[in-house]
Amino acid sequence: MAATPSQGFGAPRRHFRIVDSTNERARELAAAGVPSGMVVTASEQSAGRGRRGRQWTAPPGKALLCSAILSPLRVEHALLPLAAPLAVCEAVESLAPLACQVKWPNDVWSDERKLSGILIEAQPPSWAVIGIGLNVSIEPGEFPPDLRHPATSVGHGVGTEEALSAVCASLGDWVNASRDRVLTEFEARDALRGRAVRWTGAGGDEGAGVGVADGIDDRGNLVVLRKEGERLSLGSGEVTLSVPAKQVE
Ligand code: BTN
């Protein structure tokens, strides 16, 4: 079997002082056929997008706002939604004395607080845009008061350019990682395993429910155990802790 070509990220780069959404711009560029590895960054977004149609906001210059283009999208990239947060975990840990976990499918947490969110938009088999929002130097008092989950920043004097270099390097390593490597590392960083969770919007008959998270299956679905002993694999939807993570002091 032919080896999967290695993938670098970060060049070419298009930077905006302010843009609606780096994902939106990256999608246009990807559709126009720019090279794989190109990134779109911004100091500020006026219409930053989060998962499930939510908004993503950050004070200007204090978060890494980056959308990386991967093209083409191959079957080997099936676990990209899990590989991308693993890349962010490693990048953050290379920059600051923090320990990162992943909350399925692709939030990055440190000390139970959300450090990074990832929105992947794709048009298989042509391209995927990996949109990463990483809180770099946002002060506790600068986060919106109505966040669904407590948030935190990398801190430790790290800047957004430094964060971009680390994330691009790590992403290049993780996008082509083997299925086994992704699943093993995800298991080691799984923030939900063994915890009571509730889910909504998972589709089908299992649209909503409560249970205990029991890792992920080999397709990257979240496995949950219901009280009745039933095991379910959730491929989509919103999963939250039944017992809330610690609140911001
Ligand atoms: C989430 O946690 O809901 C995902 C948030 C993803 C935000 C990033 S910021 C850079 C890129 N551009 C966007 O509009 N969204 C992603």
Residues whose N, C-alpha, C, O or C-beta is under 5 A from the ligand:
A	BS01	BTN	S21 T22 N23 A47 G48 R49 G50 R51 W56 L65 C66 G117 I118 L119 G131 I132 G133
